Amino acid sequence: MKILIIGNVGSGKTTLGNNLAKLYGIKLFSIDNIVYDDENKLKREKLDQINLLNKINRENKEYIIEGVLRKNMDFLLNLVDKIVVIDLNKKILKNRIRKRYIKQKIGISKDKYLVSKVNLGEMYDWIEKYDYERINKLIIKYSRKIIYLKTTKDINKYLKAVKKELFLL
């Protein structure tokens, strides 16, 4: 099974991806790690990102890729079997980001994404600038592959169903 999990910043893509990867014993890849080369502290060129995604697809029979879908990565929608779209309310997303920031400040977060005061504002901007129109068009185009999660309750119900094997990926 090849799964793509997409959504806005703070929507729970990584958490859901980690849960599904653990449940099914398959590899999880992050779009952030494809876009950015952490070792060299550089953003990869778009062609390098595409080549890396194609390599992941070629070398793995099953995988999960999670992240904010960038336009140069739309081809992924054709490669995967299922697309999980997490579409939470902007207010909830901002609260999640704020909680992430506070937890990091008081030292109780194990998040790999560090949130500073500066990028807290950037993340709020990303939430506002998220291209919902494009995502909605993709949802219509790929409706047969879509699992659409609109609330935290939907995410929890979906995960519970997957754990009970009531919902096949």
C-alpha positions in Angstrom: 0.0 0.0 0.0 1.3 3.5 -0.9 -0.3 6.3 1.1 0.0 10.0 0.9 -1.1 12.1 3.9 -1.6 15.8 3.1 -2.9 18.8 5.0 -2.1 22.2 6.4 0.6 22.9 9.0 -0.4 21.5 12.4 -3.1 19.2 11.1 -1.6 16.0 12.5 -0.1 14.5 9.3 3.1 13.3 11.0 1.3 11.9 14.0 -1.2 10.0 11.8 1.7 8.9 9.5 3.7 7.6 12.5 0.7 5.7 13.8 -0.1 4.1 10.4 3.6 3.3 9.8 3.8 1.5 13.1 0.5 -0.4 12.6 1.5 -1.6 9.2 5.2 -1.9 9.6 5.9 0.3 6.5 8.3 3.2 6.0 7.2 6.8 6.6 8.8 9.7 4.6 8.3 13.4 5.3 7.9 15.9 2.5 9.9 18.3 4.6 12.9 15.9 4.5 12.5 15.6 0.8 12.4 19.4 0.2 15.2 20.1 2.7 18.6 18.4 2.9 19.1 18.6 6.7 22.7 17.2 6.4 23.8 20.1 4.2 21.2 22.6 5.6 20.0 23.4 2.1 16.7 23.4 0.2 16.9 20.8 -2.6 16.2 21.9 -6.2 12.7 20.9 -7.4 14.1 18.4 -9.9 16.1 16.8 -7.0 12.9 16.6 -4.9 11.1 14.9 -7.8 14.0 12.5 -8.3 14.0 11.6 -4.6 10.3 10.9 -4.6 10.6 8.8 -7.7 13.4 6.8 -6.0 11.3 6.3 -2.9 8.4 5.0 -5.1 10.8 2.7 -7.1 12.6 1.2 -4.1 9.6 0.7 -1.8 6.6 -1.6 -2.5 4.8 0.1 0.4 5.3 3.5 2.1 3.6 6.5 3.6 4.6 10.0 2.6 3.2 12.9 4.7 3.4 16.7 4.4 2.1 19.8 2.8 1.7 18.9 -0.8 3.8 21.2 -3.1 2.7 21.8 -6.7 5.8 20.2 -8.1 4.8 17.0 -6.2 1.2 16.6 -7.6 2.5 13.6 -9.6 2.5 11.7 -6.3 -1.3 11.6 -6.5 -1.0 9.2 -9.4 1.6 7.0 -7.7 -0.2 6.3 -4.4 -3.1 4.0 -3.7 -4.7 6.2 -1.0 -4.7 9.9 -0.2 -5.6 11.0 3.3 -6.6 14.6 3.3 -6.7 16.2 6.8 -8.7 19.5 6.6 -9.0 20.9 10.1 -10.5 24.3 11.0 -7.9 27.2 10.9 -8.7 28.0 14.6 -7.8 24.5 15.6 -4.6 24.5 13.6 -3.5 27.8 15.2 -4.2 26.4 18.7 -2.2 23.3 17.9 0.8 25.4 16.7 0.5 27.7 19.8 0.4 24.6 22.1 3.5 23.2 20.2 5.3 26.4 20.9 4.4 26.6 24.6 5.3 22.9 25.1 8.7 23.5 23.6 9.3 26.7 25.7 8.6 24.8 28.9 10.6 21.8 27.7 7.9 19.1 27.6 7.8 18.6 23.8 9.5 15.9 21.9 8.6 17.6 18.6 11.3 17.6 15.9 9.9 20.9 14.5 11.2 23.7 16.6 8.8 26.7 16.8 10.3 30.1 17.5 8.4 33.3 17.9 9.4 34.2 14.4 8.3 31.0 12.7 5.2 30.9 14.9 4.0 33.9 13.0 5.2 32.3 9.7 3.2 29.2 10.6 0.1 31.3 11.2 0.7 32.8 7.7 1.0 29.4 6.1 -2.3 28.4 7.6 -4.0 31.4 6.1 -2.2 31.0 2.7 -2.9 27.3 2.3 -4.2 26.7 -1.2 -7.6 25.1 -0.3 -8.9 25.7 -3.8 -6.2 23.6 -5.3 -6.6 20.9 -2.7 -10.4 20.8 -3.3 -9.8 20.3 -7.0 -7.4 17.5 -6.3 -10.0 15.9 -4.0 -12.6 15.9 -6.8 -10.1 14.6 -9.4 -8.9 11.8 -7.1 -12.1 11.1 -5.2 -11.8 7.3 -5.6 -8.5 7.4 -3.6 -9.5 10.0 -1.0 -10.0 9.5 2.7 -11.2 12.9 3.9 -10.8 13.8 7.6 -12.4 17.1 8.6 -12.2 17.0 12.4 -10.0 15.6 15.2 -12.9 13.2 15.9 -12.7 12.0 12.3 -9.0 11.3 12.6 -9.5 9.4 15.8 -12.4 7.4 14.4 -10.4 6.6 11.3 -7.4 5.5 13.3 -9.6 3.4 15.6 -11.2 1.7 12.6 -7.8 1.0 11.0 -6.6 -0.6 14.2 -9.7 -2.8 14.4 -9.2 -3.5 10.7 -12.7 -2.2 9.9 -11.3 0.3 7.4 -8.9 -1.1 4.8 -6.4 1.2 3.4 
